[in-house]
């Protein structure tokens, strides 16, 4: 699920004319902020609905309002202008709409969490069993020990800003302003989606000439995630987690994944079991049709009256909603595909959720360049693999996706 961009204004306490808004901001600033916030939450206040920016600017640009805002998690009283409060809140609503309108799949492949640290260390506890089959009478029960396998997830800050001059406001260039505001939300959604897909596929880290950024960082060391070599990237993948020469053609390719996944070992050195409900198939748009044909076919293609284990009602059948696909994957590879429990393996860390800042005409920017309004959208997010045994990469030949480009 996507993250909504939120204003940092704290709510305090419905259409009004410019004169009404000016009087409200001057005499009842808390109520002014409340009405602006309420309008955005109700869906009535969006940038595209502010038809007369010129009049709003002329009526509100010189009105200072004290508002309670959240700054770095602390509520403070700050002084701002009524115009950027109104247009800023409307801009957030507009950005949210454009952000949500971008179709993405990244959220279905990761588990999101928040952590303000630049480097997050996640420890997985390995239980050390004594492998005692039976405890004899009067014998002490063996104590289970533990050790940690640590992985790191780092951070990556990004963001964009838009600037509107006094001239553009006075000339009421609403369509241009709305278009650029929509682009802010769309760009944010696409960058985060592309970053997420590049990490889940370990696009650079699992290339033949591997390089940063790596999605898998055990003990802080960048390590290739997908490998066809036995016991790589660790001994709990006895045959590796990359299957070469396994293009998606029919149900036998899925069977190859099931068989390979059954060789994976947990921290006790025992074979893992993954609930079927957690299994997803990640494919580029180029082959999603072939995948759906197999999963929707009750019988094995080309074999008379033989029911498919992977079709509807089959033992290994996977419903359509767990086939995850995007044309953006085709930019990484049009043939590589992935099978496994993605959300068990990949975590997406938000060091900073969407941060939104606006500046009004009482700033240095206005004095220097007659900038009436600026908005900045920033975020800090990175994706990391916390294990290597839950997702398989399948290649049509033996060439890593990054090498084929």
C-alpha positions in Angstrom: 0.0 0.0 0.0 1.3 3.4 -0.8 2.1 6.1 1.7 -0.1 9.2 1.7 1.7 12.5 1.8 0.5 14.4 4.8 0.7 18.1 5.8 2.6 18.8 9.0 -0.1 21.2 10.2 -1.8 20.0 13.4 -5.6 20.1 13.1 -7.2 22.6 15.5 -11.0 23.0 15.7 -17.2 25.4 5.1 -17.1 27.6 0.6 -15.9 31.0 1.5 -15.1 34.1 -0.6 -11.6 35.6 -0.7 -12.8 38.3 1.6 -14.2 35.8 4.0 -11.0 33.8 4.0 -9.0 37.0 4.6 -11.1 38.0 7.5 -11.1 34.5 8.9 -7.3 34.3 8.7 -6.9 37.7 10.3 -9.4 37.2 13.2 -9.7 33.4 13.6 -6.4 31.9 12.4 -7.0 28.6 14.2 -10.4 28.3 12.5 -8.8 29.3 9.2 -6.3 26.4 9.4 -9.0 24.0 10.5 -11.2 24.9 7.5 -8.3 24.5 5.1 -7.4 21.1 6.6 -11.0 19.9 6.6 -11.4 21.0 3.0 -8.4 18.9 1.9 -9.5 15.9 3.9 -13.0 16.1 2.4 -11.6 16.1 -1.1 -12.9 19.6 -1.9 -9.7 21.5 -1.6 -7.2 20.6 -4.3 -5.0 22.9 -6.3 -7.0 22.3 -9.5 -10.1 23.6 -7.7 -8.5 27.0 -6.8 -9.7 28.7 -9.9 -8.6 32.3 -9.1 -5.1 32.2 -7.8 -4.6 35.9 -8.5 -7.4 36.9 -6.1 -6.3 34.5 -3.5 -2.7 35.8 -3.6 -3.8 39.4 -3.5 -6.2 38.7 -0.6 -4.0 36.4 1.5 -0.3 37.0 0.7 0.1 39.7 3.4 -1.8 38.0 6.2 0.4 36.3 8.7 -1.0 33.4 10.7 0.4 31.6 13.7 -0.1 27.8 13.3 0.8 24.8 15.3 3.0 22.6 13.2 5.0 19.4 13.7 8.7 19.9 13.2 10.9 16.8 13.6 8.3 15.2 15.7 7.9 18.2 18.0 4.8 20.5 18.0 5.8 24.1 17.6 4.0 27.4 17.0 5.3 29.1 13.8 4.3 32.1 11.8 3.4 31.6 8.1 1.3 33.4 5.6 -2.3 32.5 4.8 -1.6 32.1 1.1 1.0 29.3 1.4 -1.1 27.6 4.1 -4.0 27.5 1.7 -2.1 26.6 -1.5 0.3 24.3 0.4 -2.5 22.2 1.8 -4.2 22.1 -1.6 -0.9 21.2 -3.2 -0.5 18.2 -0.9 -4.0 17.0 -1.8 -3.1 17.4 -5.5 0.2 15.5 -5.1 -1.5 12.7 -3.2 -4.0 12.2 -6.1 -1.3 12.1 -8.7 0.9 9.8 -6.5 -1.9 7.3 -6.0 -2.8 7.4 -9.7 0.5 5.7 -10.7 0.1 2.0 -10.8 2.8 0.2 -8.8 3.6 -3.3 -7.5 6.6 -2.6 -5.2 4.4 -2.6 -2.1 3.4 -6.2 -2.8 7.0 -7.4 -2.8 8.3 -5.8 0.4 7.5 -5.3 4.1 7.5 -1.6 4.9 8.9 -0.3 8.2 10.2 3.0 9.6 13.6 3.6 11.1 15.3 7.1 11.4 18.8 5.6 11.4 21.1 5.9 8.4 22.1 2.3 8.7 19.7 -0.2 10.1 21.0 -3.5 11.4 18.5 -6.4 11.5 19.5 -9.5 13.5 18.1 -12.9 12.8 18.4 -15.3 15.7 19.7 -18.7 14.8 18.7 -21.4 17.2 21.4 -23.8 18.1 19.8 -27.1 18.8 21.7 -30.0 20.4 19.9 -32.4 18.0 18.8 -34.6 21.0 16.1 -37.0 19.9 15.0 -38.0 23.4 15.7 -36.9 26.9 16.3 -39.9 29.2 14.7 -40.0 32.7 16.6 -37.8 35.2 18.7 -36.3 32.4 18.8 -32.5 32.1 16.9 -31.0 29.2 19.4 -29.6 26.7 19.5 -25.8 26.6 18.8 -24.1 23.2 21.6 -21.7 22.3 21.4 -18.7 20.0 23.6 -16.7 17.6 22.8 -13.8 15.4 23.1 -13.3 11.6 23.0 -9.6 11.0 22.2 -7.7 7.8 22.3 -4.0 7.1 19.8 -1.8 5.3 21.1 1.6 4.4 19.3 4.7 3.2 18.8 6.8 0.0 17.4 10.3 0.1 15.7 11.8 -2.9 13.2 14.6 -3.6 12.0 17.3 -6.0 10.7 20.8 -5.7 8.5 23.2 -7.7 8.7 27.0 -7.8 6.0 29.4 -8.8 6.7 33.1 -9.4 4.5 36.0 -8.5 4.0 36.5 -12.2 2.6 33.0 -12.8 0.2 33.5 -9.8 -1.0 36.9 -11.0 -1.5 35.6 -14.5 -3.4 32.7 -13.0 -1.4 30.0 -14.9 -3.4 27.3 -13.1 -3.0 24.6 -15.7 0.8 24.9 -15.7 0.9 24.9 -11.9 -1.4 21.9 -11.6 0.5 20.0 -14.3 3.9 20.6 -12.5 2.3 19.7 -9.2 0.9 16.4 -10.6 4.4 15.7 -12.0 5.8 15.9 -8.5 3.6 13.1 -7.2 4.1 11.0 -10.4 7.9 11.3 -10.3 8.0 10.3 -6.6 5.9 7.2 -7.2 7.9 6.2 -10.2 11.3 6.7 -8.6 10.3 4.6 -5.6 8.8 1.9 -7.7 11.9 1.7 -10.0 14.2 1.6 -6.9 12.1 -1.1 -5.3 12.1 -3.3 -8.4 15.9 -2.8 -9.0 16.6 -4.0 -5.4 14.2 -7.0 -5.4 15.8 -8.2 -8.6 19.3 -7.2 -7.3 19.9 -5.7 -10.7 23.5 -4.5 -10.2 24.5 -6.7 -7.2 23.7 -10.0 -9.0 25.2 -9.0 -12.4 28.2 -11.0 -13.6 30.3 -8.0 -12.8 28.5 -7.2 -9.6 28.6 -3.7 -8.2 26.8 -1.4 -5.8 24.1 -1.0 -4.8 23.6 -4.5 -3.3 20.3 -5.4 -1.8 21.9 -8.0 0.5 24.4 -6.8 3.0 25.3 -9.6 5.6 27.4 -8.0 8.4 27.4 -4.8 6.3 29.2 -6.3 3.3 27.6 -5.9 -0.1 27.0 -9.5 -1.4 25.5 -10.9 -4.6 22.0 -12.2 -3.8 21.2 -14.5 -6.7 23.6 -17.2 -7.6 23.5 -20.6 -9.4 26.5 -21.8 -7.4 26.0 -24.4 -4.7 26.0 -23.0 -1.1 25.9 -19.4 -2.4 25.3 -16.8 -1.2 25.3 -19.1 1.9 25.2 -22.8 2.9 21.4 -22.7 3.5 21.0 -22.6 -0.3 22.7 -25.9 -1.2 22.0 -25.6 -4.9 21.9 -21.8 -5.0 18.9 -19.5 -5.5 19.2 -18.9 -9.3 17.9 -21.4 -11.8 19.5 -21.0 -15.2 18.0 -22.2 -18.5 14.5 -22.0 -17.0 12.5 -19.6 -19.2 8.9 -19.5 -18.5 7.3 -21.9 -21.0 4.9 -24.2 -19.1 4.2 -25.8 -15.7 7.5 -27.7 -15.7 9.3 -24.4 -15.1 7.2 -23.8 -12.0 7.8 -27.3 -10.9 11.6 -26.6 -11.1 11.0 -23.7 -8.7 9.0 -25.8 -6.3 11.7 -28.5 -6.3 14.5 -26.0 -5.8 12.7 -24.2 -3.0 12.3 -27.5 -1.2 16.1 -27.7 -0.9 16.4 -24.5 1.1 17.4 -24.8 4.8 16.5 -22.8 7.9 18.9 -21.7 10.6 18.8 -25.2 12.1 19.9 -26.8 8.9 16.4 -28.2 8.3 14.4 -27.8 5.1 12.0 -24.9 5.2 8.3 -24.9 4.5 6.6 -21.8 3.1 2.8 -21.5 3.2 1.4 -21.6 -0.3 -0.5 -18.4 0.5 2.8 -16.5 0.7 4.1 -17.6 -2.7 4.0 -15.0 -5.5 5.3 -15.0 -9.1 7.0 -11.8 -10.3 7.3 -11.5 -14.1 7.9 -8.8 -16.7 5.0 -7.8 -18.9 6.5 -9.7 -21.8 5.7 -13.1 -20.3 2.8 -12.4 -18.0 0.4 -13.8 -20.7 2.3 -17.1 -20.8 2.2 -17.3 -17.0 -1.6 -16.7 -16.8 -2.2 -19.2 -19.5 -0.5 -21.9 -17.5 -2.2 -21.0 -14.2 -5.6 -20.7 -15.8 -5.3 -24.1 -17.7 -6.9 -27.0 -15.9 -5.1 -29.5 -18.1 -1.4 -29.9 -19.1 -0.9 -28.5 -22.6 -0.3 -31.1 -25.3 -1.1 -34.1 -22.9 -4.6 -35.6 -23.2 -6.7 -35.6 -20.0 -3.8 -34.9 -17.7 -4.7 -32.4 -15.1 -2.2 -29.7 -14.2 -1.0 -29.4 -10.6 -0.6 -25.7 -11.3 -4.0 -25.0 -12.8 -7.3 -24.1 -11.1 -7.9 -26.6 -8.4 -4.4 -28.1 -8.8 -2.3 -28.8 -5.7 0.2 -26.0 -6.4 -2.2 -23.6 -8.1 -1.5 -19.9 -7.7 -4.4 -17.4 -8.0 -4.1 -14.5 -10.5 -3.8 -11.9 -7.7 -0.5 -13.4 -6.7 1.0 -13.0 -10.1 2.8 -9.6 -9.9 3.8 -7.9 -13.1 4.9 -4.5 -14.4 6.3 -3.1 -17.7 9.0 -1.5 -15.6 10.5 -5.0 -15.1 11.0 -5.3 -18.8 13.5 -2.4 -18.6 15.6 -4.7 -16.3 14.9 -7.9 -18.3 12.1 -9.2 -20.5 12.7 -12.8 -19.6 13.9 -13.2 -16.1 11.2 -14.1 -13.6 11.0 -14.7 -9.8 9.2 -17.1 -7.5 8.9 -17.1 -3.7 7.8 -15.4 -0.5 9.0 -11.8 -1.4 7.6 -10.0 1.7 9.4 -12.5 4.0 12.7 -11.7 2.3 12.6 -8.0 1.4 12.1 -5.1 3.8 11.7 -1.5 2.6 13.0 1.0 5.2 11.6 4.5 5.4 14.2 6.7 7.1 12.0 9.6 6.2 8.4 9.3 4.9 7.3 12.0 2.5 8.3 15.4 3.9 6.5 18.4 2.5 7.7 22.0 2.9 6.3 25.2 1.4 7.7 28.8 1.4 5.8 32.0 1.0 6.6 35.5 -0.1 8.1 36.6 3.2 11.3 34.6 2.4 14.6 35.6 0.8 13.6 33.8 -2.4 10.8 36.3 -2.8 13.2 39.2 -2.3 15.7 37.8 -4.8 13.4 36.4 -7.5 9.8 37.3 -6.7 9.0 33.7 -5.9 5.5 33.5 -4.5 5.4 29.9 -3.6 7.8 26.9 -3.4 7.0 23.3 -2.5 9.4 20.6 -1.8 8.7 16.8 -1.6 11.5 14.7 -0.1 11.8 11.1 1.0 14.5 8.7 2.2 13.9 5.0 1.5 16.0 1.9 0.8 15.3 -1.8 0.4 17.2 -4.7 1.8 17.2 -8.5 1.8 17.1 -10.0 5.3 17.7 -13.6 3.9 18.4 -15.4 0.7 16.4 -18.6 0.8 12.8 -17.3 0.1 13.0 -16.0 -3.4 14.3 -17.7 -6.6 15.5 -16.0 -9.8 14.9 -17.8 -13.0 16.9 -17.0 -16.2 16.1 -18.0 -19.8 19.8 -18.8 -20.3 22.7 -18.3 -18.0 23.2 -14.5 -18.5 22.4 -12.2 -15.6 19.7 -9.7 -16.5 22.0 -6.7 -16.1 24.6 -8.2 -18.4 22.1 -8.6 -21.2 21.5 -4.9 -21.5 
